[in-house]
Each structure stands twice: as structure tokens, then as C-alpha cells.
């Protein structure tokens, strides 16, 4: 997954980063030479979090929760969903003073009869 993410952000090229951050993991010797710069890159950018148990486990499948965090990174940091003007319909921002929460309201014209408003919590 790290290779896919880093390659996407670098237009197919490997990022030029130090892989010293990989020394944090007790199983860093199991990360392939090919993937080392990509793993270092996603860790340094905060795309993939450091695990508290200091194990990277490069051979296991990624968990759905980890994949969601990576997709969330792309949605809000790379694509910047709320400023690209690619959203069809109406968007509004509001702040809930009582709960101290920012919300973004999305009205989807395609889903108008089913779910007219989607509320995304911004904070």
C-alpha cells in the first residue's frame, strides 16, 4: 500500500527520502529494498501512522480502518474536496457554538429524494 500511495503522489517515481525512520520498527529488515523509500515517505508525511508496538508487518494485508485513513488523507489533503468546486449541488459551512463543532453541509441533487443533505463534521 505504501508503494501505491507514494507512487501516486510522485507520479510513478520513488520518493527521495531517508529510510532511517524505518529503524523505529523492530521488523524493519522485513521491508523490501524496493518499498523502503515509499514506506519512509508515507510515514514521514503522516499518511500511515507509526504503530505503538513498533511492528510494521509488511507481509500482512492492510486493515480496512487503515485504508480508510489513507483515503481520508487523499480526500482532504491531496484532492481538497471542499475547495476544488467539483461538488455538484450546494455546499454550506456552519459552526455549532453549543457543541463547538464545524460542519459542512452537502446537498446532493442526485440523492435529493433519498438523503437531501449530508453533514460532514470538520473538527
N, C-alpha and C positions, 0 to 999 in steps of 0.2 A: 504494500500500500504506500509506503514511503517513497518508493521509486516512482510510482504512478503520480503521486501528488507533486513531488519535486520536479519531475519531468514536465508536468503540465504547467507549472509556474515558470519554468525555464525554457519553454518552447522546445522540448525534446532534448535539451542539453543537461548534462550533470552539473549541479551547482558546485562552485569552487569554495568549499568551506573546510575548516579543520575538523577532523573526526575525533579530536581529543575529548569531546563531550561524551563519546561512546564509552570512555573509560569509567564512567559513572556506573555502567551496568556490569554485573558480575559475569554475565554470559556474553560479553561483547565479542569474544572470539568466535561466536556462532553467527555473527552478522557477516554476510559475504562481502568481499572486497568491492564488488560491483555496487552494492547497496549502501556502503558506508557513508559516502558523501551525502546521499539522499536522506538517510536516516538522521545524520547530523543536522542537515538543513531543516527538516521538519521539527526536530527538537528545539533548535535554536530559534526558530520563528514562532514557537509555541503552538504549532498546529497539532502536534502529538505530545501529550504531557509526559513528563518523567514519572515513572512509577515509584511509589514509596518503597517497594520491596527490592528495587534495584535490579529487576529482571526484565529484559526486553522480549525474550522469547520469539525470535524471528521466524520460527517454523510453524507457529500456531496461526489459526485463522483469526482475523480481526473480529472483535465483538461488535454487535450492532450499535451499541452505545458509542463506541469509539468511531465507527463510521459516521454516525450522526454528528458527532463533534467536528469531524473533518468537513462534512458537507455544510455545517453551520459556518465554519470558518470561510469556506468558499462563498457562501451566500452573502455574508455580511462584511467580509474583509476584502475579498477579491472582486466579486461582482458588484457589491454595494447596492443591493436590491432597491433601497429606498431613494437613491439619487440618480438612477440610470434612466428614469422615465420610461422604462419598459413595462410598467404595470398597466394593464388595461383596466379602466374603471377609475374610481375616485379614491384618493388616499387622504387621510387627515391624521394629524397628530394631536394628542391631548395629554394633559397631565392630571392625575388623580391626586389632589392635595391631601386628602384624608389618608390615603394609603401610601403616599409618596412614590407613585409608580407612573412611568411614562408608557403610553400606549400608542400604537399606530393602528388606525382603522383602515381596512382594505375592503372596498366594495367590489365584488367580482360580478360583472354583468352576465357572465355565463352561468353563474350559480344563483342568480337573483331570486329565483323562486324557492330554492332549497336552503341556502345559507347566505343571506344578503350581506352580512358583514363579518369579516374575520378580524379578530383583535389580537395583535401581537404585543406581548409585553417587551418593552425595550430596556428595562433596567432590572 
